[in-house]
């Protein structure tokens, strides 16, 4: 694969190398078609593949890792494996052939591929149901990274994908709901309390070591930590723990440092990641314990301060739009929670607060956020952006 890529980059055109490239393309097409056929058969009769052995799985993984950019092949391979009635020996072979590492890489770099995420969640669910031993292996293989690469980006689109591909990749409401619900169940068994503590430490260490230049590897490393924290907030006990250990302060501090940096590839993505985390804490306030903790830890103030800090700087229009959209989603989550209150709970609401901030005691913070919102809106007042 490296040889072929180098030939292309250098524009080498002699016959042996041209032939190698043509064979590589033919094999890629054959891989796509083969997995598509296998998936179609498995959807009809999964018993046809009961005797799939380790050699078949090893060969399949070699093809998948050899053609990581082939959307159809990658998607249909996961469609195929997710439809099998996997036995422990087969599941073990998949995990030992670095399935998780491969999926994490593919999913993180292709967030517009939505169908594959649906199949991967089903596959991980199937493996986790086989035995406790398989659950332990999923945890050791860091399967949560592949899982959060799906759940964290489930609402995101990839503007670089052709329109016709984006339409093909759209999940139905039922598919999206199923992916999220099954994903939450998996998070519950794949994430441990120590995972949350490790994330906070990773965020703190990254913030302390933040330099003027960030490599793509470093950016992806911290993004997956942020994505894991965001997804962990879907589970009430983890949302509680992350607030108790002041992960909100860690995220806010990282956010302010990133915002102050010159633009770099991945800056907007990191900002969006952090906004999503705070929206998760807002969503967790549908339980009384988390609502109390949200107020005690001033999580709402941290969020508004972060939001205000972003809009106080000159950012590209895309950044402003995404940040304001996410903030609106956070407020909408809180409104939905309040609408579900009982009459007794409604009576206890302080009508003079916004995300736990009182107009009386935090007037300056709220007014600053409002002013920066207006400032942000002026950055696209003469365009068609709404």
C-alpha positions in Angstrom: 0.0 0.0 0.0 2.8 2.4 0.9 4.6 1.5 -2.3 1.5 2.3 -4.4 0.9 5.6 -2.6 4.5 6.6 -3.1 4.3 5.7 -6.8 1.3 7.9 -7.2 2.8 10.8 -5.3 6.0 10.7 -7.4 4.1 10.3 -10.6 6.0 7.2 -11.6 4.6 5.7 -14.7 6.8 2.8 -15.8 4.9 -0.4 -16.7 5.5 -2.6 -13.6 4.3 0.2 -11.3 1.3 1.0 -13.5 0.4 -2.6 -13.4 0.7 -2.8 -9.7 -1.6 0.2 -9.3 -4.2 -1.3 -11.7 -4.1 -4.5 -9.7 -4.5 -2.6 -6.5 -7.6 -0.8 -7.8 -9.1 -4.1 -9.1 -8.5 -5.7 -5.7 -10.2 -2.7 -3.9 -13.2 -3.0 -6.2 -13.3 -6.7 -5.6 -13.2 -6.1 -1.8 -16.1 -3.7 -2.0 -18.2 -6.2 -4.1 -17.2 -9.2 -2.0 -18.3 -7.7 1.3 -21.4 -6.3 -0.2 -22.3 -9.8 -1.4 -21.5 -11.4 1.9 -23.6 -8.9 3.8 -26.6 -9.5 1.5 -26.3 -13.3 2.1 -25.8 -12.9 5.8 -28.9 -10.7 6.0 -30.9 -13.5 4.5 -29.3 -16.6 6.1 -26.6 -16.0 8.8 -26.1 -19.7 9.2 -24.3 -19.8 5.8 -21.3 -18.3 7.7 -21.4 -20.4 10.8 -18.0 -22.0 10.1 -16.2 -18.8 9.4 -12.7 -19.5 10.7 -9.8 -17.4 12.0 -8.0 -17.5 8.6 -11.1 -15.9 6.9 -11.2 -13.2 9.6 -7.5 -12.5 9.4 -7.8 -12.1 5.6 -10.8 -9.9 5.9 -9.0 -7.6 8.3 -6.0 -7.4 6.0 -8.3 -6.2 3.2 -10.0 -3.7 5.5 -6.8 -2.2 6.8 -5.4 -2.2 3.3 -8.3 -0.1 1.9 -9.3 2.2 4.8 -10.7 4.9 2.5 -13.2 2.6 0.7 -16.6 3.6 2.2 -18.6 0.8 0.6 -16.1 -2.0 1.5 -15.7 -0.8 5.1 -19.4 -0.3 5.6 -20.5 -3.6 4.1 -17.8 -5.5 6.0 -19.3 -4.3 9.3 -22.8 -5.0 7.9 -21.7 -8.5 7.2 -20.0 -9.2 10.6 -22.8 -7.6 12.6 -25.3 -10.0 11.0 -23.4 -13.1 12.0 -24.2 -15.2 15.0 -20.6 -14.9 16.3 -19.1 -17.5 18.5 -16.5 -16.6 21.1 -13.6 -18.0 19.0 -14.7 -15.8 16.0 -15.2 -12.7 18.2 -11.8 -13.2 19.8 -10.2 -13.5 16.4 -11.7 -10.2 15.3 -10.5 -8.4 18.4 -7.0 -10.0 18.2 -6.8 -8.8 14.6 -7.0 -5.2 15.8 -10.6 -4.6 14.7 -11.0 -1.9 17.4 -7.9 0.0 16.4 -8.9 -0.1 12.8 -12.5 1.0 13.5 -11.3 3.9 15.7 -9.1 5.2 12.9 -11.7 4.8 10.2 -14.6 6.3 12.2 -12.6 9.3 13.5 -11.4 10.3 10.1 -14.8 9.7 8.3 -17.5 11.2 10.5 -19.8 11.5 7.6 -20.0 7.7 7.3 -23.1 7.1 9.3 -24.3 3.6 8.2 -21.1 1.9 9.3 -21.6 3.3 12.8 -25.0 1.6 13.0 -23.4 -1.7 12.1 -20.4 -1.3 14.4 -22.7 -0.6 17.4 -24.6 -3.8 16.6 -21.4 -5.8 16.2 -20.0 -4.6 19.5 -23.3 -5.4 21.2 -23.2 -8.9 19.7 -19.7 -9.4 21.0 -20.5 -8.1 24.5 -23.4 -10.6 24.7 -21.3 -13.6 24.1 -19.6 -13.8 27.5 -18.1 -11.8 30.4 -14.7 -12.7 28.9 -15.6 -10.9 25.7 -16.7 -7.8 27.6 -13.3 -7.8 29.4 -11.6 -8.1 26.1 -13.6 -5.2 24.7 -12.5 -3.1 27.6 -8.9 -4.1 27.3 -9.0 -3.3 23.6 -10.4 0.2 24.3 -13.6 -0.5 22.4 -15.1 2.5 23.9 -12.9 4.6 21.6 -14.6 3.2 18.5 -18.0 3.5 20.2 -17.6 7.2 21.1 -16.3 7.9 17.6 -19.8 7.0 16.5 -22.0 8.5 19.3 -20.1 11.8 19.6 -20.4 12.6 15.9 -23.8 11.1 15.2 -25.3 14.6 14.6 -22.3 15.9 12.6 -22.0 15.9 8.8 -18.9 16.0 6.6 -19.3 19.0 4.1 -16.4 17.5 2.0 -18.5 14.4 1.1 -20.4 14.7 -2.2 -24.0 15.5 -1.7 -25.2 12.2 -3.2 -23.0 10.3 -0.6 -24.3 12.4 2.3 -27.9 11.5 1.3 -27.0 7.8 1.2 -25.4 8.0 4.6 -28.4 9.7 6.4 -29.7 7.6 9.2 -33.4 7.3 9.7 -34.8 8.5 13.0 -35.3 4.8 14.0 -31.7 3.9 13.1 -30.3 6.9 15.0 -32.4 6.2 18.1 -31.4 2.5 18.0 -27.7 3.4 17.6 -27.9 5.8 20.6 -29.9 3.5 22.8 -27.7 0.4 22.2 -24.6 2.7 22.4 -25.6 3.9 25.8 -26.1 0.3 27.0 -22.6 -0.5 25.8 -21.1 2.6 27.4 -22.5 1.4 30.7 -20.4 -1.7 30.6 -17.3 -0.4 28.8 -16.7 2.7 30.8 -15.4 2.5 34.4 -15.2 5.3 37.0 -11.4 5.3 36.6 -12.0 6.1 32.9 -13.5 9.4 33.9 -10.7 10.3 36.3 -8.2 9.4 33.6 -9.9 11.7 31.1 -9.8 14.6 33.5 -6.1 14.0 34.1 -5.5 13.8 30.3 -7.3 17.1 29.8 -5.3 18.8 32.6 -2.0 17.4 31.3 -2.8 18.5 27.7 -3.8 22.0 28.9 -0.6 22.4 30.9 1.6 21.2 27.9 -0.3 23.2 25.3 2.2 24.7 22.8 1.9 27.0 19.8 1.7 24.1 17.3 -0.4 20.9 17.6 0.2 17.8 15.5 -2.8 16.0 14.0 -1.9 13.0 16.3 -2.0 15.2 19.4 -5.3 16.8 18.3 -6.9 13.4 17.7 -5.7 12.1 21.0 -7.3 14.8 23.1 -10.4 14.9 20.9 -11.1 11.2 21.7 -10.7 12.0 25.4 -13.2 14.8 25.0 -15.6 12.6 23.0 -15.4 9.9 25.6 -16.3 12.4 28.4 -19.2 13.7 26.3 -20.6 10.2 25.7 -20.0 9.2 29.3 -22.4 12.1 30.3 -25.2 10.1 28.7 -25.0 7.8 31.7 -26.3 9.6 34.9 -23.7 8.2 37.3 -20.8 9.2 35.0 -22.3 12.7 34.5 -22.4 12.9 38.3 -18.9 11.7 38.8 -17.4 14.0 36.2 -19.0 17.0 37.8 -17.9 15.9 41.3 -14.3 15.8 40.2 -14.5 19.2 38.6 -14.1 18.0 35.0 -16.1 21.1 34.0 -13.3 23.4 35.3 -10.7 21.3 33.3 -12.7 21.5 30.1 -13.3 25.3 30.5 -9.6 25.9 31.1 -8.6 23.9 28.0 -11.3 25.7 26.0 -10.0 29.2 26.9 -6.5 28.3 26.0 -7.5 26.8 22.7 -9.7 29.8 21.9 -6.7 32.1 22.5 -4.5 30.3 20.0 -4.1 31.2 16.4 -6.3 29.2 14.0 -5.2 25.7 13.4 -6.6 22.7 11.6 -8.9 21.1 14.2 -9.5 24.1 16.4 -13.2 24.4 15.6 -13.6 20.6 16.1 -12.1 20.9 19.6 -14.3 23.8 20.5 -17.4 21.9 19.3 -16.3 18.9 21.3 -16.2 21.0 24.5 -19.5 22.6 23.9 -21.1 19.1 23.5 -19.7 18.1 26.9 -21.4 21.0 28.6 -24.6 20.2 26.7 -24.3 16.7 28.1 -24.2 18.0 31.7 -27.2 20.1 31.0 -29.0 17.0 29.7 -28.1 15.2 32.9 -30.1 17.7 35.1 -33.2 15.6 34.4 -32.4 13.9 37.7 -32.6 15.9 40.9 -29.1 14.8 42.1 -27.4 16.0 39.0 -29.5 19.2 38.9 -28.3 20.0 42.5 -24.7 19.2 41.5 -25.0 21.3 38.4 -25.8 24.3 40.6 -23.2 23.5 43.3 -20.4 23.2 40.8 -21.5 26.3 38.8 -21.4 24.2 35.6 -23.8 26.6 33.9 -21.6 29.5 34.7 -18.6 27.7 33.3 -20.5 26.9 30.1 -21.7 30.5 29.6 -18.2 31.8 30.3 -16.7 29.4 27.7 -19.4 30.3 25.2 -18.8 34.0 25.8 -15.1 33.6 25.5 -15.5 32.0 22.1 -17.7 34.7 20.7 -15.4 37.5 22.1 -12.7 36.5 19.6 -12.6 36.9 15.8 -13.5 33.5 14.5 -14.5 32.3 11.0 -18.2 32.5 10.4 -18.5 28.6 10.5 -17.2 28.6 14.1 -19.6 31.3 15.2 -22.6 29.5 13.6 -21.6 26.1 15.1 -21.1 27.5 18.6 -24.3 29.4 18.6 -26.2 26.4 17.3 -24.8 24.2 20.0 -25.5 26.7 22.7 -29.1 26.9 21.5 -29.3 23.1 21.7 -28.1 23.2 25.3 -30.8 25.7 26.2 -33.4 23.7 24.3 -32.4 20.6 26.4 -33.0 22.5 29.6 -36.4 23.8 28.3 -37.5 20.2 27.5 -36.5 19.1 31.0 -38.4 21.9 32.6 -41.5 21.1 30.5 -41.5 17.7 32.0 -41.5 19.0 35.6 -44.4 18.3 37.9 -46.5 21.3 39.1 -44.7 21.1 42.4 -41.3 21.3 40.7 -42.4 24.2 38.6 -43.2 26.2 41.7 -39.7 25.8 43.0 -38.1 27.2 39.9 -36.3 30.5 40.3 -37.7 32.4 37.3 -34.7 34.8 37.5 -32.1 32.2 36.5 -30.4 31.0 33.2 -28.7 27.6 33.5 -28.4 28.2 37.2 -27.1 31.8 36.9 -29.1 34.4 38.7 -29.7 37.7 37.0 -29.3 39.3 40.5 -25.9 37.8 41.3 -24.4 37.0 37.9 -25.8 40.0 35.9 -22.4 40.9 34.5 -21.7 37.4 33.2 -25.1 37.1 31.5 -24.9 40.6 30.0 -21.3 39.8 28.7 -22.6 36.6 27.1 -25.5 38.5 25.5 -23.2 41.2 24.2 -20.8 38.7 22.7 -23.7 36.9 21.1 -24.6 40.1 19.4 -21.0 40.6 18.4 -20.9 37.1 16.9 -24.0 37.7 14.9 -22.6 40.8 13.3 -19.9 38.6 11.7 -22.4 37.3 9.2 -25.1 40.0 9.2 -24.4 40.7 5.5 -24.5 37.1 4.5 -27.3 34.5 3.9 -26.3 32.6 7.1 -29.0 32.5 9.7 
